[in-house]
Amino acid sequence: MRSAIHHVCIAVRDFDWYVDFFSNVFEMTVERTRGEKPSRILWFAQGIQINEMSEDLHMTQPAVCDHISIGVDMDPEEAAGIAIAHGCRPVDGKGAHWFALPNDVLIELKPLR
């Protein structure tokens, strides 16, 4: 199966700083946004997603990887089934195109662009 990184999502406390950083340092273009403070989400056209995390979630780091999205050239649910058969685990409430690696990093599968 052919694949490529679709996007990488990071969960951050200082949402505005991260938006400014990726916009100005890397000249990334905002593709879309959703939600209101303290749970905003922003997608850059270049494959970075930023999820705002509120202070009450007790994050110990200023940013963490929320999930990695991989584009695949087959049905994402079928590809996730292959990953699960290979030792990954399904993720409740996320959909059949999501799974978790053994170290609990979440993977979301999307159609290959």
C-alpha positions as CSV (number, residue, x, y, z in Angstrom):
1,M,0.0,0.0,0.0
2,R,1.3,3.5,-0.8
3,S,1.2,6.0,2.0
4,A,2.2,9.5,3.0
5,I,1.8,11.7,6.0
6,H,-1.5,13.4,5.8
7,H,-1.1,15.7,8.8
8,V,0.4,15.8,12.2
9,C,-1.6,17.2,15.1
10,I,-0.2,18.8,18.2
11,A,-2.1,19.6,21.3
12,V,-0.9,22.9,22.8
13,R,-1.6,25.3,25.7
14,D,-0.4,28.5,24.0
15,F,-2.6,28.2,20.9
16,D,-2.0,31.7,19.6
17,W,1.8,31.4,19.9
18,Y,1.7,28.2,17.8
19,V,-0.5,29.7,15.1
20,D,1.7,32.8,14.9
21,F,4.9,30.6,14.8
22,F,3.8,28.4,11.9
23,S,2.2,31.3,10.1
24,N,5.2,33.6,10.3
25,V,8.2,31.4,10.5
26,F,7.2,28.8,7.9
27,E,4.6,31.0,6.1
28,M,1.9,28.3,6.4
29,T,-1.6,29.0,5.2
30,V,-4.6,28.5,7.4
31,E,-6.9,26.1,5.7
32,R,-9.7,26.0,8.2
33,T,-10.6,26.5,11.9
34,R,-13.2,25.2,14.3
35,G,-14.3,25.9,17.8
36,E,-13.8,28.7,20.4
37,K,-11.3,29.3,23.2
38,P,-10.4,27.1,25.1
39,S,-10.9,24.3,22.6
40,R,-10.0,25.8,19.2
41,I,-8.7,23.7,16.3
42,L,-6.8,25.0,13.3
43,W,-5.5,23.2,10.2
44,F,-2.7,24.6,8.0
45,A,-2.8,23.6,4.4
46,Q,0.8,22.3,4.8
47,G,-0.2,19.4,7.1
48,I,0.0,20.7,10.6
49,Q,-3.1,20.7,12.8
50,I,-3.1,22.5,16.2
51,N,-5.6,21.6,19.0
52,E,-5.9,24.0,21.9
53,M,-5.8,22.3,25.2
54,S,-7.1,24.1,28.3
55,E,-5.0,24.6,31.4
56,D,-7.2,22.3,33.5
57,L,-6.0,19.3,31.5
58,H,-2.7,19.4,33.6
59,M,-0.4,18.9,30.6
60,T,3.2,18.6,31.9
61,Q,4.7,19.8,28.6
62,P,3.8,22.9,26.5
63,A,2.9,20.8,23.5
64,V,2.4,17.1,22.8
65,C,1.7,15.1,19.7
66,D,-2.1,14.4,19.6
67,H,-2.1,12.1,16.6
68,I,-0.4,11.4,13.3
69,S,-2.7,11.2,10.2
70,I,-1.5,9.0,7.3
71,G,-2.9,9.1,3.8
72,V,-3.3,5.6,2.3
73,D,-4.2,4.4,-1.2
74,M,-6.8,2.0,0.0
75,D,-9.9,2.2,2.2
76,P,-8.8,3.7,5.5
77,E,-10.9,1.4,7.5
78,E,-9.5,-1.6,5.7
79,A,-6.0,-0.4,6.2
80,A,-6.7,0.2,9.9
81,G,-7.8,-3.4,10.1
82,I,-4.5,-4.5,8.7
83,A,-2.7,-2.4,11.4
84,I,-4.8,-3.9,14.2
85,A,-4.1,-7.4,12.9
86,H,-0.4,-6.5,13.1
87,G,-0.6,-5.7,16.8
88,C,-2.2,-2.2,17.1
89,R,-5.4,-1.7,19.0
90,P,-8.7,-0.1,18.0
91,V,-9.6,3.2,19.6
92,D,-13.2,3.5,21.0
93,G,-15.2,6.5,19.9
94,K,-12.9,7.6,17.1
95,G,-14.1,5.5,14.2
96,A,-12.8,2.5,12.4
97,H,-10.1,4.5,10.6
98,W,-8.3,5.2,13.9
99,F,-5.9,2.9,15.8
100,A,-3.3,3.2,18.5
101,L,0.3,2.0,18.3
102,P,1.6,-0.1,21.2
103,N,3.0,3.0,22.8
104,D,-0.5,4.7,22.6
105,V,0.4,7.1,19.8
106,L,-2.9,7.6,17.9
107,I,-2.9,7.1,14.1
108,E,-5.7,8.4,11.9
109,L,-5.9,7.1,8.3
110,K,-7.2,9.2,5.5
111,P,-7.4,8.8,1.7
112,L,-4.1,9.5,0.0
113,R,-4.1,13.0,-1.5
